[in-house]
């Protein structure tokens, strides 16, 4: 066991969730020097305050051994399997103003399959814990079709729509990823212990929280950003007026991921959130899996009806606005794109990597330009 990997594990335990200053410190000096600085409290005031309570806890060797015995591993930016391009979208967010908008420092993973492979083509399927029979049925239909098309299903492992999505993916012989708000050594909820074991066998169980960390409300909210980040799009099947699924959808929009919502009966309280997102333009209406594929898939893929697909059909509304703000020729900077699109600079920075991955834009020393 290398000292460098133990340093990563120690920092993960100390951070316990998103911590932009610590990520920046590691990028600047490396994990071993960062661990030494944290342990010795040789830090700027903001980071010292954040790490003070847990800097004396060094369970790195024990945590790595435990996860290894569970058939898992600690995944870090040092590893080839680190989903770097998925997490690139965090670069466009202002983590100094919003401490939750930082990428994960490291990821604890149960399962043998590479995370980069699992998330190469992935859709997040989320929704209320109090799912109706309609919601579970629709989830099964969407996921069965998505899995049949080779898409990995990402969700949060919770009761309700999350659990229905994971089970449907497994039943279809597809891959699925569960992102937890606690250590991967803890089955949460307890009633999904067997389901989580099956997910680890066929896909992956992932958390940024070190072993032993228990669930908490703020950890669920932080977890939602990773559910969105690891997918090409987010599909909300059922969501109440106040739902964690809407929080995931909000993160998806911030990260430049398309958001889709399934309409339900107008009398259903479980679909109020979906109807509101569709009505207010926060989500596209999804009536079939093909709608999700068209939004999440590569640009130029024809829809189920065989009609032509425009270059922007698979993009979120914000990404389309940024693309439209680019001149027909020449390059422009982020500030000019912000002024042209009417979007905040942070939203523009979040959309540009999505456009670049779609092959629509490129960058040079003077700014961003259209391709083709």
Helices and strands as residue ranges (DSSP letters): H 3-15, H 20-29, H 31-39, H 45-51, H 60-69, E 72-75, H 84-87, G 88-92, G 99-101, E 107-110, H 115-118, E 122-126, H 133-148, E 152-155, H 161-171, E 176-179, G 190-192, H 193-202, E 204-207, H 217-229, E 233-236, H 244-254, E 258-261, G 269-271, H 272-279, E 284-285, H 289-296, H 317-325, H 334-341, H 345-357, E 361-364, E 367-370
